Amino acid sequence: MISREPTLERLATARSLLLEPFGLDEMHLTQALSAIKAHKIDDADLYFQYTRSEGWSLEEGIVKTGSFSIDQGVGVRAVAGEKTAFAYSDDISIGSLMDAAVTVRSIASAAQNRRAKVPARKVATSRLLYPSMDPMDSMDSAAKVKLLEKVEQLARVKDARIVQVMAGLATEYDVVMVARADGTLAADVRPLVRLSVSVIAEQGKRRESGSGGGGGRFGLAYFDDAMINTYVNDAVHAAVTNLDARPAPAGEMTVVLGPGWPGVLLHEAIGHGLEGDFNRKGSSAFSGRIGQRVAAKGVTVLDDGTLADRRGSLNVDDEGHVSQRNILIEDGILMGYIQDSMNARLMGVKQTGNGRRESYAHVPMPRMTNTYMLGGDKSPEEIVASIKKGLYAPNFGGGQVDITSGKFVFSASEAYWVENGKILYPVKGATLVGSGPESLKKISMIGNDMRLDSGVGTCGKEGQSVPVGVGQPTLRIEGLTVGGTA
């Protein structure tokens, strides 16, 4: 059997699912784009998508629910200056495609040359970061049920105080095709899986919860016994630790953040502020500061969509551009912003492969992929031992941020009180309050243990959700405000 080059193989898959069943070919795409370009527009694209997803959930020892869905459609966009016209349909047909094309071109006036042509087709450069597979088919239904039952059994064996276990298994097979006004044609086949574990522990009248899980762009074989055990350990440890937690102290203090998932604070309090749309409009705390020091020396922050198998990675973004490894802050100096096509054009810079959208029914915008801080030269043990009095927070819950000011509020789902370098006891109810830009300047120690999260992140922006990754090493931050319960 002769295999095709991966980029061409993905295009073939996209054609077979998104064009051929509806009697379409690439000439019809050119026809629709030519109709849009009959008016004076700066950019236009067609975004076709086919998504098949499945979910299983376990509660009270049995698999209670299962779901399966298929969604498909096309989004048509025209851009003129700062204005965007967008139409979408779940009916993939030449009639719907041309109706949408005529509708969105009304954003601009008719061009003098009404016979505008789309340049010759060119296949977009892309990467090979994950397999072009349907993860749903990587394990049969009986095995999926057994996997969830194994999670339940293992969690209850770990600690007798575990009184409730909930587990979920989700798979998604996403195929997209992008045709751009400049003649570019791109496609991607995106697998995505996730296993989640939640437990409740009870001791006397006190009940506490804990969670674990992970996933990425691969098949379900990734969830072997060792990986399942890791997720269950995380969930059980968090729950039983909080059974003995004391009220968290309040005030301004040294805070040490653990590696991995606590990078969600970096994502929310800093990453969103580096997205191009906010900076073009001048509404970010980082607007107009490229080339300036915005963080302590040693702080280097990247947004990297090129990491193999990661939840936030993409072979091409949702505008058909190859994903990139973008250095946003280098040794404390702001180097650039995250860009999609429109904001990059309006700011006079290059796009960075960060044009993302939730589905064919949404417009693209600059979004993060995998955002993380590089490691330093301190051991995590040394960093914790340096605390005279303060908080060590190895895990985070939810939070929120104001993009304009950079101010954030985050809750620590697992935290400990430390005195004279010794971890004394767990605390509950610790809330971190501060400013993202100011916190960057207060980083005094950077660990050598940079770690990415386990593959659970979902980012929301303007009503759209996309999968992302976060990460960081252990960090010591001076003078953070902790809102406690003590």
Salt bridges, closest charged atoms under 4 A:
GLU9 OE1 - ARG4 NE 3.36
ASP25 OD1 - HIS28 ND1 3.08
GLU26 OE2 - ARG15 NE 2.46
GLU26 OE1 - ARG121 NE 2.75
ASP42 OD2 - ARG345 NH1 3.48
ASP43 OD2 - ARG180 NH2 2.69
ASP45 OD2 - ARG77 NH2 2.57
ASP45 OD2 - ARG180 NH1 3.84
ASP45 OD2 - ARG357 NH2 3.83
GLU54 OE1 - LYS144 NZ 2.60
GLU60 OE1 - LYS64 NZ 2.94
GLU82 OE1 - ARG280 NH1 3.52
ASP134 OD2 - ARG52 NH2 2.24
GLU152 OE2 - ARG156 NE 2.53
ASP159 OD1 - ARG161 NE 2.98
ASP188 OD1 - ARG10 NE 3.86
ASP188 OD2 - ARG190 NE 2.94
GLU202 OE2 - ARG207 NH1 2.72
GLU208 OE2 - ARG206 NE 3.09
GLU208 OE1 - LYS428 NZ 2.97
ASP225 OD1 - LYS150 NZ 2.73
GLU268 OE1 - HIS272 NE2 3.51
GLU275 OE1 - HIS272 ND1 3.04
GLU275 OE1 - LYS461 NZ 2.97
ASP277 OD2 - LYS461 NZ 2.89
ASP304 OD2 - ARG325 NE 3.79
ASP317 OD2 - HIS321 ND1 3.92
ASP318 OD1 - ARG190 NH1 2.80
GLU319 OE2 - ARG77 NH2 2.91
ASP331 OD2 - LYS297 NZ 3.20
GLU358 OE1 - HIS362 NE2 3.98
GLU414 OE2 - HIS237 NE2 3.02
GLU438 OE2 - LYS441 NZ 3.70
ASP453 OD1 - ARG310 NH2 3.25
GLU478 OE2 - ARG476 NE 2.40
